[in-house]
Amino acid sequence: MPFNAVSDITRSIAPHYIPFRPPRARVRSLSLALVLASQFSATKTSSMSDTRRFKATDLFEFNNINLDSLTETFNISFYLSYMSRWPNLCVMVNEDRQTPDHPSPMGYIMGKSEGKDKDWHTHVTAITVAPSCRQLGIARKLMDYLERAGDADKAYFVDLFVRPSNLLAVNMYKRLGYSVYRRVLGYYSNPHGPDEDSFDMRKALSRDVNQQSIRKNGEQFTCKPEDTMF
Ligand SMILES: CC(C)(COP(=O)(O)OP(=O)(O)OC[C@H]1O[C@@H](n2cnc3c(N)ncnc32)[C@H](O)[C@@H]1OP(=O)(O)O)[C@@H](O)C(=O)NCCC(=O)NCCS
């Protein structure tokens, strides 16, 4: 089943505009909606999937995605704060069964914007796809979406954390143009054993003309978890 690119992202962004966001952010969201409209109208094929903003009620439906050892499940306030602070960076893909009351979640991405000056960037907090929906290009589309959102937001780069042992994901990110920026020692705490390091992977966006946000041989650079706070 081919992944059908985001079809109603503009409908989902504009009408659900969060009133307390500052005017500058509103303009960013609307311009992003226009960027996305042109992108996704070009790739729309049949109506086999429906991509829209992540909603609070998705938390009742996403167990088929989150019941996976490599997918973090956070507390409810974590998801709600993302949905309210970065609504345009939290996207859910549902199987389109023509029954909107009973969506079948296929995958989602959650991101945020943070940092100052040259560190202003888009961060991928979570990306996951239901086991039954993998290798259909969903993650690639979601990552592409977030990168476009970062470009529209004038971010210098996109970054993410991934376990070095999650080779599938590390290789996927490399294939998508990401490289290791540094190894974060003991980033993933483990109450039953040794903590696990993380790769901090980055991809420079178009604003970073000189590619200063990335570097070669990033695996050789280490830092502590507290050094990754922006
Ligand atoms: C990692 C994950 C998000 C990939 O999602 P996906 O929708 O299956 O990925 P896509 O179909 O978009 O594939 C993107 C690229 O990754 C590669 N890839 C994905 N799954 C692969 C697999 N099982 N074997 C080899 N390559 C694979 C593909 O080659 C593809 O590149 P290509 O299109 O150029 O061939 C998914 O496996 C997942 O949810 N894993 C558990 C959660 C997780 O690890 N998240 C990342 C945490 S940082």
PDBQT file of the ligand as one rigid body, heavy atoms in Angstrom, charges set to zero:
ROOT
HETATM    1  C1  LIG A 301      12.613   3.604  12.254  1.00  0.00    +0.000 C 
HETATM    2  C2  LIG A 301      11.163   3.654  11.722  1.00  0.00    +0.000 C 
HETATM    3  C3  LIG A 301      10.518   4.946  12.206  1.00  0.00    +0.000 C 
HETATM    4  C4  LIG A 301      11.200   3.630  10.185  1.00  0.00    +0.000 C 
HETATM    5  O1  LIG A 301       9.872   3.849   9.715  1.00  0.00    +0.000 OA
HETATM    6  P1  LIG A 301       9.423   3.391   8.251  1.00  0.00    +0.000 P 
HETATM    7  O2  LIG A 301       8.158   4.104   7.923  1.00  0.00    +0.000 OA
HETATM    8  O3  LIG A 301       9.403   1.924   8.171  1.00  0.00    +0.000 OA
HETATM    9  O4  LIG A 301      10.622   3.933   7.329  1.00  0.00    +0.000 OA
HETATM   10  P2  LIG A 301      10.517   4.274   5.789  1.00  0.00    +0.000 P 
HETATM   11  O5  LIG A 301       9.675   3.244   5.116  1.00  0.00    +0.000 OA
HETATM   12  O6  LIG A 301      10.125   5.689   5.593  1.00  0.00    +0.000 OA
HETATM   13  O7  LIG A 301      12.018   4.078   5.329  1.00  0.00    +0.000 OA
HETATM   14  C5  LIG A 301      12.949   5.136   5.335  1.00  0.00    +0.000 C 
HETATM   15  C6  LIG A 301      14.306   4.573   4.995  1.00  0.00    +0.000 C 
HETATM   16  O8  LIG A 301      14.770   3.708   6.024  1.00  0.00    +0.000 OA
HETATM   17  C7  LIG A 301      15.133   2.421   5.463  1.00  0.00    +0.000 C 
HETATM   18  N1  LIG A 301      14.487   1.355   6.216  1.00  0.00    +0.000 N 
HETATM   19  C8  LIG A 301      13.342   1.420   6.907  1.00  0.00    +0.000 A 
HETATM   20  N2  LIG A 301      13.069   0.220   7.443  1.00  0.00    +0.000 NA
HETATM   21  C9  LIG A 301      14.059  -0.606   7.057  1.00  0.00    +0.000 A 
HETATM   22  C10 LIG A 301      14.338  -1.972   7.282  1.00  0.00    +0.000 A 
HETATM   23  N3  LIG A 301      13.535  -2.758   8.037  1.00  0.00    +0.000 N 
HETATM   24  N4  LIG A 301      15.467  -2.494   6.746  1.00  0.00    +0.000 NA
HETATM   25  C11 LIG A 301      16.287  -1.733   5.984  1.00  0.00    +0.000 A 
HETATM   26  N5  LIG A 301      16.068  -0.432   5.719  1.00  0.00    +0.000 NA
HETATM   27  C12 LIG A 301      14.968   0.107   6.262  1.00  0.00    +0.000 A 
HETATM   28  C13 LIG A 301      14.604   2.352   4.077  1.00  0.00    +0.000 C 
HETATM   29  O9  LIG A 301      15.582   1.824   3.259  1.00  0.00    +0.000 OA
HETATM   30  C14 LIG A 301      14.219   3.740   3.734  1.00  0.00    +0.000 C 
HETATM   31  O10 LIG A 301      15.092   4.279   2.795  1.00  0.00    +0.000 OA
HETATM   32  P3  LIG A 301      14.733   4.126   1.243  1.00  0.00    +0.000 P 
HETATM   33  O11 LIG A 301      13.317   4.604   1.090  1.00  0.00    +0.000 OA
HETATM   34  O12 LIG A 301      15.722   4.990   0.568  1.00  0.00    +0.000 OA
HETATM   35  O13 LIG A 301      14.862   2.691   0.930  1.00  0.00    +0.000 OA
HETATM   36  C15 LIG A 301      10.351   2.434  12.203  1.00  0.00    +0.000 C 
HETATM   37  O14 LIG A 301      11.072   1.261  11.927  1.00  0.00    +0.000 OA
HETATM   38  C16 LIG A 301      10.008   2.486  13.676  1.00  0.00    +0.000 C 
HETATM   39  O15 LIG A 301       8.989   3.034  14.056  1.00  0.00    +0.000 OA
HETATM   40  N6  LIG A 301      10.874   1.887  14.520  1.00  0.00    +0.000 N 
HETATM   41  C17 LIG A 301      10.613   1.861  15.981  1.00  0.00    +0.000 C 
HETATM   42  C18 LIG A 301      10.734   3.250  16.601  1.00  0.00    +0.000 C 
HETATM   43  C19 LIG A 301      12.080   3.864  16.329  1.00  0.00    +0.000 C 
HETATM   44  O16 LIG A 301      13.115   3.210  16.316  1.00  0.00    +0.000 OA
HETATM   45  N7  LIG A 301      12.052   5.187  16.102  1.00  0.00    +0.000 N 
HETATM   46  C20 LIG A 301      13.249   5.974  15.940  1.00  0.00    +0.000 C 
HETATM   47  C21 LIG A 301      13.765   6.332  17.294  1.00  0.00    +0.000 C 
HETATM   48  S1  LIG A 301      15.054   7.528  17.187  1.00  0.00    +0.000 SA
ENDROOT
TORSDOF 0
